Amino acid sequence: MLLQELLVSEICFDGEKCRVPWTATPSMDLLSVLMTMNRHGISQVPVVLEHIEDHRGHLVGLLDRECISLTCRALATRKSLS
């Protein structure tokens, strides 16, 4: 199968739920997310719901290393200005 024929949904989703083993949840701290990325050698992870019973595992976002780095720099800047 050619890459242009393969859909993301065929790899990542089983019905409506994300099925990749490396996911993050909204309640995870960013260090844990970075550790997951390092452990699996990946640069981004899907963010899935965890607490809403009928929607557990549903995709709500995506985190990547650049987003985490930007957030850390913004927090450091805010802290230095206060």
SULTA-V317846 format. One record per backbone hydrogen bond with DSSP energy under -0.5 kcal/mol. NH is the residue of the N-H (numbers start at 0). CO is the residue of the C=O. If there is no record, write none. Layout:
nh->{NH/NH}
co->{CO/CO}
//
This chain:
nh->{4/5/5/9/10/10/11/12/13/14/15/16/17/18/19/22/23/25/27/32/33/34/35/36/37/38/39/40/41/44/45/46/47/47/48/52/54/55/55/56/57/58/59/60/62/64/67/68/69/70/71/72/73/74/75/76/77/78/79/80/81/81}
co->{1/1/2/6/6/7/7/8/16/12/13/13/56/11/11/20/45/47/24/28/29/30/31/32/33/34/35/36/36/62/21/60/23/45/57/50/51/51/52/48/54/15/46/46/44/42/63/64/65/66/67/68/69/70/71/72/73/74/75/76/77/78}
//
